[in-house]
Amino acid sequence: MTDDEAARALRSVVEATPSLTDMGLCVEVHWEPHVSIKHQRQILQASRSSLLYNVQGFVRSWRWLRSIPAAKDINPRNTSYTLAQLAERSQGYLTNGAFIAAAMYLGFDYQMVPNTPDVLLNISDEAIYENTLVVRPAHAPFSHSAIA
């Protein structure tokens, strides 16, 4: 998949999920009591725009997630933020939002974590452990055909 195809894939996820930003899923705007609601909305919009430009983070997240099988149930022990940090060991810096976008694109189920921009995913502890033992090069090609 070309960079343009990856950008279109990311855009499709972002457009389908209005609360998705580079920080993660930000549904509520009142998380900073000393900042006006208007300014918080501007921050969220800027983070949403930032996510659309984070194509490489989306691709690196996709590379890490693509070999993980979806579990039957949501795993309450690891947030998207924690999983993104694990993926960074082999993929380089990843934002929570780019990681969530890649998980959504790959069809993982998710559940929001209250009062945070994080989500829980249907990824087993065993799959997380196995995937963190395998170092996947960050330069591996992005291919939509590998998703199917």
C-alpha positions in Angstrom: 0.0 0.0 0.0 1.3 3.4 -0.9 1.5 6.4 1.5 -1.6 7.8 -0.2 -3.5 4.6 0.4 -2.5 4.6 4.0 -3.5 8.2 4.4 -6.9 7.4 2.9 -7.3 4.4 5.3 -6.5 6.7 8.3 -8.9 9.4 7.0 -11.7 6.8 6.7 -11.2 5.8 10.4 -11.0 9.4 11.6 -14.1 10.4 9.6 -16.0 7.5 11.0 -15.0 8.3 14.6 -15.5 12.0 15.3 -14.0 11.8 18.8 -10.7 10.3 17.7 -7.7 12.6 18.0 -4.0 12.1 18.1 -4.4 11.8 21.9 -7.0 9.1 21.6 -10.7 9.1 22.0 -11.7 12.4 23.5 -15.4 12.5 24.0 -15.8 15.0 26.8 -14.4 18.5 26.5 -14.4 19.5 30.2 -11.2 17.7 31.2 -9.3 20.9 32.0 -11.2 23.0 34.5 -8.9 26.0 34.2 -9.2 26.2 30.4 -12.3 27.5 28.6 -14.6 25.0 26.8 -13.9 27.0 23.5 -10.2 26.6 23.9 -10.5 22.9 24.8 -12.5 22.4 21.6 -9.7 24.1 19.7 -7.2 21.9 21.3 -9.2 18.8 20.3 -9.6 20.0 16.7 -5.9 20.6 16.5 -5.2 17.1 17.8 -7.7 15.7 15.3 -5.9 17.5 12.5 -2.6 16.3 13.8 -3.8 12.7 13.7 -4.7 13.0 10.0 -1.0 13.9 9.3 0.3 11.1 11.5 0.2 8.6 8.6 3.5 7.0 9.5 2.4 6.5 13.1 -0.7 4.8 11.8 1.4 2.6 9.5 3.8 1.6 12.3 0.9 0.8 14.6 -0.7 -1.3 11.8 2.5 -3.2 11.3 2.6 -4.1 15.0 -1.1 -5.0 15.3 -1.5 -6.9 12.0 -0.2 -10.2 13.3 -2.2 -10.2 16.5 -5.3 -12.2 16.4 -8.5 -10.6 17.8 -9.5 -12.3 21.1 -13.2 -13.1 21.9 -13.4 -10.6 24.7 -12.1 -7.1 25.6 -8.9 -7.3 27.7 -9.3 -5.0 30.8 -5.6 -5.3 31.7 -3.9 -3.2 29.0 -5.0 0.1 27.6 -4.3 1.4 24.1 -1.7 3.7 25.7 0.1 0.8 27.3 0.0 -1.3 24.1 1.3 1.7 22.0 4.2 1.9 24.4 5.0 -1.8 23.9 4.7 -1.4 20.2 7.2 1.5 20.3 9.9 -0.9 21.3 10.1 -2.1 17.7 8.2 0.5 15.8 9.4 3.9 17.2 7.3 6.6 18.7 3.5 6.1 18.4 0.6 8.3 19.5 -2.3 6.8 21.3 -4.6 8.1 18.6 -2.6 6.6 15.7 -2.5 3.2 17.6 -6.3 3.3 18.2 -6.9 4.2 14.5 -4.9 1.3 13.3 -6.7 -1.1 15.7 -10.0 0.2 14.4 -8.9 -0.2 10.8 -7.9 -3.8 11.5 -11.3 -4.5 13.0 -10.5 -4.8 16.7 -13.3 -4.3 19.1 -12.8 -1.6 21.7 -14.2 -0.2 24.8 -13.6 3.3 26.2 -11.8 3.7 29.5 -13.8 6.3 31.5 -12.1 9.7 32.0 -9.2 8.9 29.7 -8.5 9.1 26.0 -7.6 5.4 26.1 -9.5 2.3 25.0 -9.3 -1.4 25.9 -9.0 -3.8 23.0 -9.9 -7.5 22.4 -6.2 -8.5 22.5 -5.2 -11.4 24.8 -2.3 -11.1 27.2 -0.7 -14.1 25.5 -0.8 -12.4 22.1 0.6 -9.2 23.6 3.5 -11.2 25.1 4.2 -13.1 21.9 4.1 -10.0 19.8 6.5 -8.1 22.1 9.1 -10.9 21.8 9.2 -10.6 18.1 11.0 -7.5 16.8 9.3 -6.3 13.6 11.3 -3.9 11.5 9.7 -0.5 11.2 10.5 -0.4 7.5 8.4 -3.4 6.5 6.1 -2.5 3.6 2.4 -1.6 4.3 0.1 -3.8 2.4 -3.7 -3.8 2.5 -3.7 -7.3 1.1 -2.1 -8.6 4.3 -5.2 -7.4 6.2 -7.6 -9.6 4.4 
